[in-house]
Amino acid sequence: MQILLDTHSFLWWISDDPQLSKTARKTIEDGANEVFFSAASAWELAIKNQLGKLRLPNTPEAFVSEQLQLNGFRPLSITVSHSLHTASLPAIHRDPFDRILVAQSQLEQFAIVTTDRFIRQYEVSTIW
């Protein structure tokens, strides 16, 4: 299975936070699954770090690169198709980062690991 991590799921995974559900944890650690991390989540982390809303142990570039390598997560770029697909999504979620994740999930047919109740209202497969 191919799965896409929502930003909070990525952070909870790497910090071993108990807020990450057992199902999500098992899915991420299952070596048969390919785990993707979106450029949208990297962008969100960088912005929140710059605004002081998130403290990272290193620069966003170094932190994300290190965590992707350590965990074997694959980066997922944002394509023009992903961006344009957001225009066809119902106005359930106003967060542009999450709307890109939904578009990526739909177009790439990935399940999203998320607890976000708004994302779960879209026509996407979610894991929690």
VENJOCOR-V634781 format. One record per backbone hydrogen bond with DSSP energy under -0.5 kcal/mol. CO is the residue of the C=O (numbers start at 1). NH is the residue of the N-H. E is the energy in kcal/mol with one decimal. If there is no record, write none. Layout:
# VENJOCOR-V634781
CO_NH_E, CO_NH_E
This chain:
# VENJOCOR-V634781
1_3_-0.5, 1_34_-2.6, 2_111_-1.9, 3_36_-3.1, 4_113_-2.7, 5_38_-0.5, 6_10_-2.2, 7_11_-2.3, 8_12_-2.8, 9_13_-2.3, 10_14_-2.3, 11_15_-1.6, 12_17_-2.5, 13_16_-1.1, 17_20_-1.8, 21_25_-2.6, 22_26_-2.6, 23_27_-2.2, 24_28_-2.5, 25_29_-2.3, 26_30_-1.0, 29_31_-0.7, 30_33_-2.3, 33_35_-0.6, 34_3_-3.0, 34_36_-0.5, 35_74_-3.3, 36_5_-2.4, 37_76_-2.4, 38_41_-0.6, 38_42_-1.7, 39_43_-2.4, 40_44_-2.3, 41_45_-2.6, 42_46_-2.3, 43_47_-2.4, 44_48_-2.6, 45_49_-2.4, 46_50_-2.3, 47_51_-2.2, 48_53_-2.2, 48_54_-1.3, 49_52_-1.0, 54_56_-0.6, 59_63_-3.1, 60_64_-2.6, 61_65_-2.1, 62_66_-2.5, 63_67_-2.4, 64_68_-2.7, 65_69_-2.1, 66_70_-2.9, 67_71_-2.1, 68_72_-1.1, 68_73_-1.5, 74_37_-2.7, 75_77_-0.5, 76_39_-2.7, 77_79_-0.6, 79_83_-2.2, 80_84_-2.8, 81_85_-2.1, 82_86_-0.9, 83_86_-0.7, 84_87_-1.4, 85_88_-1.5, 86_89_-1.1, 90_92_-2.0, 90_93_-0.6, 95_99_-2.1, 96_100_-1.8, 97_101_-1.9, 98_102_-2.2, 99_103_-2.4, 100_104_-3.0, 101_105_-2.6, 102_106_-2.6, 103_107_-2.8, 104_108_-2.6, 105_109_-1.1, 105_110_-1.3, 111_4_-3.1, 112_114_-1.0, 112_127_-2.6, 113_6_-2.0, 116_120_-1.8, 118_121_-1.5, 119_122_-1.7, 122_124_-2.2, 125_112_-2.8, 127_114_-1.4
